[in-house]
Amino acid sequence: MAASASAPPTTRSLKRIVAASLIGTTIEWYDFFLYGSAAALVFNKLFFPESDPLVGTLLSFLTYAVGFAARPLGALVFGHYGDRLGRKKLLVLSLLMMGGSTFAIGLLPTHATVGSAAPVLLTVLRLVQGFALGGEWGGAVLLVSEHGDAKRRGFWASWPQTGAPAGQLLATGVLSALTALMSDSAFEAWGWRIPFLLSGVLVLIGLWIRLSVDESPVFKAALAQAEERRSAAGAAEKMPLVAVLRHHWRDVLIAMGARMAENISYYVITAFILVYATTATDLSKQTALNAVLIASAVHFAVIPMWGALSDRFGRKPIYLVGAIGVGLWMFPFFALIDTRSFGSLLLAVTVGLILHGAMYAPQAAFFSEMFATRMRYSGASIGAQFSSVAAGAPAPLIATALLADFGSSTPISLYVIAAALITVLAVACAKETRHRDLADVERAAAEPDAPAALSADARSV
């Protein structure tokens, strides 16, 4: 059964699966990034009006970080049931939760209407967003990775990753259009609600598409094998989390380390940039939004390219190019922004996101190939989302605090460089996973000497 499960699907069916994952992740990231952009632009005034402007921004980013705190819990819950029940069911649930919470944010009363209850309600909905996204990423990339073959897995699995820049593009584009067409007073009064309410329509579209795909054949075969083993042994199967921590603890740590530079650099480049450009360099928020908008389009285009290169040269070399590159780029990044030129700002953000793509593109296949099928959702999600608490969650907050304390971009550059060093070390310790058959990983995990098999045969190229 495992062998048949690993047989590649037709190109047409694979494209449909990729499209379903991509559209779903685009909508979920649109919801998540929309909050980040709004936190930088208006939430400090609407929900924390009694604070100093920079302090209000810090408080706004604190609620932004709360969403990241919920992502590990989402990874645990969705990973557990995703490994038990299947990827598709949990992906539908994550989409409904994310879309519902985002739509509700668009209906929230502000501080001027209900006082301190407003930021509390905002924080609760942000927690729901984070919980849903914690389960979304692992399921979406696994659905594609498990349907495809090893030869082009990096390319196909990178397409759900383009949901992040596509969501950023959509969120930034909607905000940019509204700020261009509306006065600041109108946007702060009611215009900011429009992109959040738009999420309701997008979720219905994504739900219709996501329900049209089937469960991955690799998971179906693994589930059947697990049932056979359980019937033969008469014992209950171990919880996915327990199995991950027993057999794949090293891979979890590697995935967490690999995420540090990728996560921190992304939120500094796309979220904190809105603060830095408008406060430290006096550029308009429209100028900063336009730069992120154009750079996100380039980001979207280069991710599949980096994914294809990881199929040819390996996951590790491409990932290291991105980690080293983004560390080296930080000082030129802020120097270009300090020129107060739109062209320089655009160049800074675009190059930063191209280098980020070298880490983000192979990540889906890289993490998927580390874990056996019946613990893959848990392992990939835990490795990816637990690191986000220490990486992406506080990144805009730390960067804003460093700017407030030192009045300079130098400490922020050093912060990103430190994250890049951690990622380089983690990826250097990993073993190359290119060309690994996901069914072979499952068979190795099913053997009596699973730990030994996983550490030797299943981990080799």
C-alpha positions as CSV (number, residue, x, y, z in Angstrom):
1,M,0.0,0.0,0.0
2,A,2.8,2.4,0.8
3,A,4.3,1.8,-2.6
4,S,1.2,2.6,-4.4
5,A,0.7,5.6,-2.2
6,S,3.9,7.1,-3.4
7,A,2.9,6.9,-7.1
8,P,2.7,10.4,-8.5
9,P,-0.7,11.7,-9.5
10,T,-1.4,13.2,-12.9
11,T,-0.2,16.7,-13.5
12,R,-3.8,17.9,-13.9
13,S,-4.9,16.5,-10.5
14,L,-1.7,17.8,-8.8
15,K,-2.4,21.3,-10.2
16,R,-5.9,21.2,-8.7
17,I,-4.5,20.2,-5.3
18,V,-1.9,23.0,-5.5
19,A,-4.5,25.5,-6.5
20,A,-6.7,24.5,-3.5
21,S,-3.8,24.8,-1.1
22,L,-2.6,28.1,-2.6
23,I,-6.0,29.8,-2.6
24,G,-6.7,28.6,1.0
25,T,-3.3,29.8,2.3
26,T,-3.6,33.1,0.4
27,I,-6.9,33.8,2.2
28,E,-5.6,32.8,5.6
29,W,-2.4,34.9,5.2
30,Y,-4.5,37.8,3.9
31,D,-6.4,37.7,7.1
32,F,-3.3,37.4,9.2
33,F,-1.2,40.1,7.4
34,L,-4.2,42.5,7.2
35,Y,-4.1,42.6,11.0
36,G,-0.3,43.4,11.0
37,S,-0.7,46.2,8.5
38,A,-3.7,47.7,10.4
39,A,-1.7,47.4,13.6
40,A,1.0,49.5,12.2
41,L,-1.3,52.1,10.6
42,V,-4.5,52.6,12.6
43,F,-5.0,50.2,15.5
44,N,-2.8,52.3,17.8
45,K,-5.2,55.2,17.4
46,L,-8.4,53.2,17.4
47,F,-7.8,50.9,20.3
48,F,-5.0,52.6,22.3
49,P,-5.8,56.3,21.9
50,E,-4.6,57.4,25.3
51,S,-1.0,56.3,24.7
52,D,1.9,58.2,23.2
53,P,2.0,57.5,19.4
54,L,5.1,55.2,19.6
55,V,3.8,53.5,22.8
56,G,0.5,53.0,21.1
57,T,2.2,51.3,18.2
58,L,4.1,49.1,20.6
59,L,0.8,48.1,22.3
60,S,-0.8,47.5,18.9
61,F,2.1,45.2,17.9
62,L,1.7,43.5,21.3
63,T,-1.8,42.4,20.3
64,Y,-0.2,41.4,16.9
65,A,2.3,39.2,18.8
66,V,-0.6,37.5,20.7
67,G,-1.6,35.8,17.5
68,F,1.8,34.2,17.3
69,A,1.5,32.9,20.9
70,A,-1.6,31.0,19.9
71,R,0.0,29.4,16.9
72,P,1.9,26.6,18.8
73,L,-1.4,25.6,20.5
74,G,-3.0,25.5,17.0
75,A,-0.1,23.4,15.8
76,L,-0.5,20.9,18.6
77,V,-4.3,20.5,18.2
78,F,-4.5,20.6,14.4
79,G,-1.4,18.5,14.1
80,H,-2.8,15.8,16.5
81,Y,-6.1,15.5,14.7
82,G,-4.6,16.1,11.3
83,D,-2.4,13.0,11.8
84,R,-5.4,11.1,13.1
85,L,-8.2,12.2,10.9
86,G,-6.6,13.6,7.8
87,R,-5.3,16.9,6.4
88,K,-8.4,18.0,4.5
89,K,-10.9,18.1,7.4
90,L,-8.6,20.2,9.5
91,L,-7.8,22.6,6.7
92,V,-11.5,23.3,6.2
93,L,-11.9,24.0,9.9
94,S,-8.8,26.3,10.0
95,L,-10.2,28.4,7.1
96,L,-13.5,28.8,8.8
97,M,-11.9,29.9,12.1
98,M,-9.6,32.4,10.4
99,G,-12.2,33.9,8.2
100,G,-14.8,34.2,10.9
101,S,-12.4,35.9,13.4
102,T,-11.2,38.3,10.7
103,F,-14.8,39.2,9.7
104,A,-15.6,39.8,13.3
105,I,-12.7,42.3,13.7
106,G,-14.3,44.3,11.0
107,L,-17.4,44.6,13.2
108,L,-15.6,45.5,16.4
109,P,-16.4,48.7,18.3
110,T,-13.4,50.9,19.0
111,H,-12.0,52.4,22.2
112,A,-14.1,55.5,21.7
113,T,-17.3,53.4,21.8
114,V,-16.7,50.7,24.5
115,G,-13.5,51.8,26.2
116,S,-11.0,49.2,27.4
117,A,-13.3,46.3,26.2
118,A,-12.3,47.1,22.6
119,P,-8.6,46.1,22.9
120,V,-9.7,43.0,24.9
121,L,-12.1,41.9,22.2
122,L,-9.4,42.6,19.6
123,T,-6.9,40.4,21.4
124,V,-9.4,37.5,21.7
125,L,-10.0,37.5,18.0
126,R,-6.3,37.8,17.3
127,L,-5.9,34.6,19.4
128,V,-8.4,32.8,17.3
129,Q,-6.5,33.9,14.2
130,G,-3.2,32.6,15.5
131,F,-4.8,29.3,16.6
132,A,-6.2,28.8,13.1
133,L,-3.0,29.7,11.3
134,G,-1.0,27.4,13.5
135,G,-2.9,24.5,12.0
136,E,-3.2,25.9,8.5
137,W,0.4,25.9,7.3
138,G,1.3,22.3,8.1
139,G,-1.8,20.9,6.5
140,A,-1.6,23.0,3.4
141,V,2.0,22.2,2.5
142,L,1.6,18.5,3.4
143,L,-1.4,18.1,1.2
144,V,0.7,19.1,-1.8
145,S,3.9,17.3,-0.6
146,E,2.2,14.0,-0.1
147,H,0.4,14.1,-3.4
148,G,3.6,14.9,-5.4
149,D,6.7,12.8,-6.2
150,A,10.2,13.4,-4.8
151,K,11.7,14.6,-8.1
152,R,9.8,18.0,-8.2
153,R,8.4,18.2,-4.6
154,G,10.4,21.3,-3.9
155,F,8.7,23.1,-6.8
156,W,5.2,22.0,-6.2
157,A,5.3,22.3,-2.4
158,S,6.6,25.9,-2.8
159,W,3.3,27.0,-4.4
160,P,1.4,27.0,-1.1
161,Q,4.2,29.1,0.3
162,T,3.4,31.7,-2.3
163,G,0.1,32.1,-0.3
164,A,2.1,34.3,2.1
165,P,3.2,37.0,-0.4
166,A,-0.1,36.6,-2.2
167,G,-1.9,37.3,1.0
168,Q,0.4,40.1,1.8
169,L,-0.1,41.5,-1.7
170,L,-3.8,41.3,-1.4
171,A,-3.9,42.8,2.1
172,T,-1.5,45.6,1.3
173,G,-3.2,46.2,-2.1
174,V,-6.6,46.7,-0.5
175,L,-5.2,48.9,2.2
176,S,-3.2,50.9,-0.3
177,A,-6.2,51.4,-2.5
178,L,-8.3,52.6,0.4
179,T,-5.7,55.0,1.8
180,A,-5.3,56.4,-1.7
181,L,-9.0,56.9,-2.3
182,M,-10.1,58.0,1.1
183,S,-9.1,60.8,3.5
184,D,-7.2,59.8,6.6
185,S,-10.2,60.7,8.8
186,A,-12.6,58.6,6.7
187,F,-10.2,55.7,6.7
188,E,-9.8,55.8,10.5
189,A,-13.5,56.3,11.0
190,W,-14.8,53.3,8.9
191,G,-12.7,52.6,5.9
192,W,-10.3,50.3,7.8
193,R,-13.3,47.9,8.3
194,I,-13.7,47.2,4.6
195,P,-10.8,44.8,4.1
196,F,-11.7,42.8,7.2
197,L,-15.3,42.4,6.1
198,L,-14.1,41.4,2.7
199,S,-12.7,38.3,4.3
200,G,-16.2,36.8,4.5
201,V,-16.5,36.6,0.7
202,L,-13.0,35.3,0.3
203,V,-13.6,32.5,2.8
204,L,-16.7,31.2,0.9
205,I,-14.6,31.0,-2.3
206,G,-11.8,29.2,-0.5
207,L,-14.1,26.8,1.2
208,W,-15.7,25.8,-2.1
209,I,-12.4,25.1,-3.7
210,R,-10.8,23.3,-0.7
211,L,-13.8,20.9,-0.3
212,S,-13.2,19.8,-3.9
213,V,-9.8,18.0,-3.2
214,D,-9.2,14.5,-1.8
215,E,-7.1,13.3,1.1
216,S,-3.5,12.5,0.2
217,P,-2.9,8.9,-0.9
218,V,0.2,8.7,1.3
219,F,-1.9,9.5,4.4
220,K,-4.6,7.0,3.4
221,A,-2.0,4.2,3.0
222,A,-0.4,5.2,6.4
223,L,-3.7,5.2,8.1
224,A,-4.5,1.7,6.7
225,Q,-1.1,0.4,7.9
226,A,-1.7,1.9,11.3
227,E,-5.1,0.1,11.6
228,E,-3.5,-3.2,10.6
229,R,-0.7,-2.8,13.2
230,R,-3.2,-1.8,15.9
231,S,-5.4,-4.8,15.0
232,A,-2.4,-7.2,15.1
233,A,-0.9,-5.8,18.3
234,G,-4.2,-5.1,20.1
235,A,-2.7,-1.9,21.4
236,A,-3.6,1.8,20.9
237,E,-1.3,3.8,18.6
238,K,0.9,6.4,20.4
239,M,-0.2,10.0,20.2
240,P,1.5,11.8,17.3
241,L,3.1,14.4,19.7
242,V,4.6,11.6,21.7
243,A,5.9,9.9,18.6
244,V,7.4,13.1,17.3
245,L,9.2,13.9,20.5
246,R,10.5,10.3,20.7
247,H,11.7,9.8,17.1
248,H,12.0,13.3,15.6
249,W,13.1,15.6,18.4
250,R,16.3,16.5,16.5
251,D,14.3,17.4,13.4
252,V,11.9,19.6,15.4
253,L,14.9,21.5,16.8
254,I,16.4,21.9,13.4
255,A,13.0,23.2,12.0
256,M,12.7,25.7,14.8
257,G,16.2,27.0,14.2
258,A,15.7,27.2,10.5
259,R,12.7,29.4,11.0
260,M,14.4,32.1,13.1
261,A,16.0,34.1,10.3
262,E,13.1,33.4,7.9
263,N,10.5,34.5,10.3
264,I,12.2,37.5,11.9
265,S,13.5,39.0,8.6
266,Y,10.1,38.7,7.0
267,Y,8.2,40.7,9.7
268,V,11.0,43.3,9.9
269,I,10.9,43.8,6.1
270,T,7.1,43.8,5.7
271,A,5.6,44.9,9.1
272,F,8.2,47.0,10.9
273,I,9.1,48.8,7.7
274,L,5.7,50.6,7.9
275,V,6.7,52.0,11.2
276,Y,10.3,52.8,10.3
277,A,9.5,54.5,7.0
278,T,6.8,56.7,8.5
279,T,8.5,57.7,11.7
280,A,12.3,57.6,11.2
281,T,12.4,58.8,7.6
282,D,9.1,60.8,7.4
283,L,8.0,58.9,4.3
284,S,4.2,58.6,3.9
285,K,2.4,55.4,4.8
286,Q,1.2,55.3,1.2
287,T,4.8,55.2,-0.1
288,A,5.7,52.4,2.3
289,L,2.6,50.4,1.4
290,N,3.4,50.8,-2.3
291,A,6.9,49.5,-1.8
292,V,5.7,46.5,0.1
293,L,3.0,45.9,-2.5
294,I,5.4,45.8,-5.4
295,A,8.1,43.8,-3.5
296,S,5.4,41.2,-2.5
297,A,4.6,40.7,-6.2
298,V,8.3,39.9,-6.9
299,H,8.4,37.7,-3.8
300,F,5.4,35.7,-5.1
301,A,7.2,35.2,-8.5
302,V,10.6,34.0,-7.1
303,I,9.3,31.5,-4.6
304,P,8.6,28.8,-7.2
305,M,11.9,29.5,-8.7
306,W,13.8,28.9,-5.5
307,G,11.6,25.8,-4.9
308,A,12.7,24.4,-8.3
309,L,16.3,25.2,-7.5
310,S,16.0,23.2,-4.3
311,D,15.0,20.2,-6.4
312,R,18.1,20.5,-8.4
313,F,20.7,21.6,-5.8
314,G,19.2,20.4,-2.6
315,R,17.1,22.0,0.2
316,K,20.1,22.9,2.4
317,P,22.2,24.9,-0.1
318,I,19.3,27.1,-1.2
319,Y,18.2,27.7,2.4
320,L,21.7,28.7,3.4
321,V,21.8,31.2,0.5
322,G,18.8,32.9,1.9
323,A,19.9,32.9,5.5
324,I,23.4,34.2,4.8
325,G,22.0,36.7,2.2
326,V,19.4,38.2,4.5
327,G,22.0,38.7,7.3
328,L,24.4,40.5,4.9
329,W,21.6,42.6,3.5
330,M,20.4,44.2,6.7
331,F,22.8,47.2,6.9
332,P,22.3,48.1,3.2
333,F,18.5,47.6,3.7
334,F,18.2,50.4,6.3
335,A,20.8,52.6,4.6
336,L,18.7,52.5,1.4
337,I,15.6,53.4,3.3
338,D,17.4,56.3,5.1
339,T,17.9,58.0,1.7
340,R,14.1,58.8,1.8
341,S,13.8,57.8,-1.9
342,F,11.0,55.6,-3.1
343,G,13.3,53.8,-5.5
344,S,15.8,53.0,-2.7
345,L,13.0,51.9,-0.4
346,L,11.6,49.6,-3.1
347,L,15.1,48.1,-3.8
348,A,15.7,47.5,-0.1
349,V,12.4,45.6,0.4
350,T,12.5,43.7,-2.9
351,V,16.0,42.3,-2.4
352,G,15.2,41.5,1.2
353,L,12.1,39.5,0.1
354,I,14.0,37.7,-2.7
355,L,16.5,36.5,-0.2
356,H,13.8,35.6,2.2
357,G,12.2,33.5,-0.6
358,A,15.3,31.3,-0.7
359,M,14.5,30.2,2.8
360,Y,10.8,30.1,2.6
361,A,10.5,28.2,-0.8
362,P,12.3,25.0,0.1
363,Q,10.9,25.0,3.7
364,A,7.7,23.2,2.8
365,A,9.4,20.2,1.2
366,F,12.3,20.3,3.6
367,F,10.1,20.1,6.7
368,S,7.7,17.5,5.2
369,E,10.6,15.2,4.3
370,M,11.8,15.1,7.9
371,F,8.9,13.3,9.4
372,A,6.9,10.0,9.0
373,T,3.4,10.4,7.7
374,R,1.5,9.6,10.9
375,M,3.4,12.2,12.7
376,R,4.2,14.6,9.9
377,Y,1.4,17.1,10.5
378,S,2.4,17.4,14.1
379,G,6.1,17.4,13.5
380,A,6.1,20.0,10.7
381,S,3.6,22.2,12.5
382,I,5.3,22.1,15.9
383,G,8.7,22.8,14.4
384,A,7.4,25.7,12.3
385,Q,5.0,27.3,14.8
386,F,6.8,27.0,18.1
387,S,9.7,28.9,16.7
388,S,7.3,31.7,15.6
389,V,6.7,32.6,19.3
390,A,10.4,33.5,19.6
391,A,10.9,34.7,16.1
392,G,8.0,36.4,14.2
393,A,5.8,37.2,17.2
394,P,8.2,39.7,18.9
395,A,10.1,40.8,15.8
396,P,8.1,44.0,15.0
397,L,7.8,44.7,18.8
398,I,11.5,44.2,19.4
399,A,12.4,46.3,16.3
400,T,10.1,49.1,17.4
401,A,11.5,49.1,21.0
402,L,15.1,49.1,19.7
403,L,14.2,52.1,17.5
404,A,12.6,53.9,20.4
405,D,15.5,53.2,22.8
406,F,18.5,53.8,20.4
407,G,17.0,56.0,17.7
408,S,19.0,54.0,15.2
409,S,18.6,51.0,12.8
410,T,22.0,49.5,13.8
411,P,20.6,47.4,16.8
412,I,17.8,46.1,14.5
413,S,20.3,45.0,11.9
414,L,22.3,43.2,14.5
415,Y,19.1,41.5,15.8
416,V,18.4,40.1,12.3
417,I,22.0,39.1,11.8
418,A,21.9,37.1,15.1
419,A,18.8,35.3,13.9
420,A,20.6,34.5,10.6
421,L,23.5,32.9,12.4
422,I,21.1,30.7,14.4
423,T,19.5,29.6,11.1
424,V,22.8,28.9,9.4
425,L,23.9,26.7,12.4
426,A,20.6,24.8,12.4
427,V,20.5,24.1,8.7
428,A,24.1,23.1,8.7
429,C,23.3,20.4,11.3
430,A,20.4,19.1,9.1
431,K,20.8,16.2,6.6
432,E,19.8,16.7,3.0
433,T,16.3,15.4,2.3
434,R,16.0,16.0,-1.4
435,H,14.7,12.9,-3.4
436,R,13.4,11.3,-0.2
437,D,10.3,9.1,-0.8
438,L,7.7,10.0,1.9
439,A,6.4,6.4,1.8
440,D,9.9,5.2,2.6
441,V,9.9,7.4,5.7
442,E,6.6,5.8,6.7
443,R,7.9,2.3,6.2
444,A,11.0,3.0,8.2
445,A,8.8,4.3,11.0
446,A,6.7,1.2,11.0
447,E,9.7,-1.2,11.5
448,P,10.4,-2.6,14.9
449,D,13.6,-0.7,15.1
450,A,12.0,2.5,14.0
451,P,14.4,4.9,15.8
452,A,17.5,3.3,14.2
453,A,15.8,3.2,10.8
454,L,14.9,6.8,10.9
455,S,18.3,7.9,12.0
456,A,20.0,6.0,9.3
457,D,18.2,4.9,6.2
458,A,15.2,7.3,6.2
459,R,17.4,10.3,6.8
460,S,19.9,9.6,4.1
461,V,19.7,11.1,0.6
